[in-house]
């Protein structure tokens, strides 16, 4: 019972933490812009308009989206990133945030096709990976066996990891959604595959290989 409550509590934290961080960051942005814009409006008109920061922030975000989708705006964004990445400490924070945003923005594009288990880094040791797609056959020459490109993420940050080229016959395909696989990685295994233990193995048992 205690273990179940602990698992439920930790799962709840992992579910609510991204939402809480997002809301908090948006609150800080709106509060900063509201104070700045409110002070400017007060200086220009002599009146303080409540909530003007929200309207200004929305307009700025929309303007950034419009600029980023045309040729000139794209060049300005690239120039801004080039300058920003040369600033010590700020470039490190920017890279991390951009990697996370890029990862989240790819969710609807089905970059990861399915969740698998692969034997890595040695025999008898297994890791969770995500199939990106088939490996280009011309790399290995004619007659080569079918291979797949598998991304093995690091824990708990799924934006970094290893790209492995693995024979299809060596993949253990898991009968779970990609989103569930990502949750397993981010939670460092606290979030399990399902409530039925090893039934998430798509009808296959992970083979126990003898030592070499």
Secondary structure as GFF3:
##gff-version 3
##sequence-region A 1 212
A	DSSP	alpha_helix	2	45	.	.	.	ID=ss1
A	DSSP	alpha_helix	52	68	.	.	.	ID=ss2
A	DSSP	alpha_helix	71	84	.	.	.	ID=ss3
A	DSSP	alpha_helix	90	105	.	.	.	ID=ss4
A	DSSP	three_ten_helix	107	109	.	.	.	ID=ss5
A	DSSP	beta_strand	114	119	.	.	.	ID=ss6
A	DSSP	beta_strand	126	134	.	.	.	ID=ss7
A	DSSP	three_ten_helix	137	139	.	.	.	ID=ss8
A	DSSP	beta_strand	147	153	.	.	.	ID=ss9
A	DSSP	beta_strand	161	167	.	.	.	ID=ss10
A	DSSP	three_ten_helix	168	170	.	.	.	ID=ss11
A	DSSP	beta_strand	172	173	.	.	.	ID=ss12
A	DSSP	alpha_helix	178	186	.	.	.	ID=ss13
A	DSSP	three_ten_helix	197	200	.	.	.	ID=ss14
###
